[in-house]
Amino acid sequence: MSFYPNGMVAPVTMSFETGEQATINVRLPDVVRLTKLRATVTKALAGTDAGTITLKNQAGTTLATLSMPASTAINTEFSADLDHEVPADGYVTLVAAKTTAGGKCEVFLES
């Protein structure tokens, strides 16, 4: 995981598919102030219910949540502003959740 010159971290693939919904720790070697959470749908969400991507700090406190409605189409983008400093050698956690499986997205953290 590394930051590009414009302050965007390399994308993290998150899935709402059966057996693929995950909790992923994004480790950051240096102090970083996160300012935005973004996601782009790369596989349409199943039409049964919404999916969420939640960003949490090391203590487990929610910093931002993106809610993607059922049947969200490919290339639909979502974003949420935030203001959180991650300490050196710290991490944030991304959590994918959807009751009925179906869909994928790329998630980006901006600083």
N, C-alpha and C positions, 0 to 999 in steps of 0.2 A: 504494500500500500504506500503510494507516494503522492505528494502534491505536485500538480503541474504549475507552471509559472503564474497562471492567472488565479491561483488559490483554490482550484477545485481538486479534490482527491480523486484518485482512480476509481472508476465505478465498481459498485458491489452488486452482484446479481442476487436478487431476492425472488423467491418462488412461492406461489400459493398452491403448487401442485401437491398431490398426495405423496406423503413421505419426504417432501422437500421443504416444508415450512421450517425455517430455522431461526435461531438466535445467534447473531454473529457479532463478536467483539472486533471493533476496528481499532487497532493499536496505532498510536501516534508517538514517534520517538522524541519530538520536540514540542514545546509549548505551542498550542494552536488555539486561536479564538474562532470558533465555528459561528457562522452568521446565517447560514441557510441550509435547509434540507430539501433536496429535489429528487423526483423520481419520474421516469419515463416508462410507460407500459410497453413491454416487448412481446407479450403474448396476451391476447384479450382475456379479461377476467370472465369467469363463468357467470352466467346470468342469474344465479340464485341468491347471492348476497354480496355485500361489500368486503373488500380486503383492506387491511391497514398495515402501514409500516410505522413503527414507533421507535423513536430515538431516545435512549436513556443515558444518563451519566453513570459514572462508576458506582455511585451509591444506589442506583436503580430508580432514580427520580426521572420522570418523563420530561423531556425537553421539547419535543415536538411530535405530532402525529399527522400522518397523511392518510386520509380516508379515500379510497378508490371505489366508486359505486359499482354495483353489479353490472356486467356487460360493458365495462370500460374498454374502448377500442385501443388497438395498437397505436403507438406514438402520442397518446394523450399524456400531458405533463401535469405534475402536481408540485407544489412547493410550500414551504413554511419558513418564516423568518425565526431566528433564534439568536441568542447572545450567550455563548457558553465558552469558557476557557478550559481547555483540556491541559492538564499538567504534563510536563515532560515524562515520557515513558508511560503515559496514561492511555485510556481507551474510552470509547463510547460503544454502546450496544445498539444494534439494529434488530428489531423483532418483527417478523412477518406473521400475520394472523388472518385467517379466513375460515369460516365455519365449513363451507362446502368448497372443496378443492377446485382450482382452475385459474391459471394466469401467472405471469411473471413480469418483473420490472427491473430496471437498472436504477440504483440509488446513488446519489452524489452528495457529498458533504462539501460545503464551500466555506472558505475562510476569508 
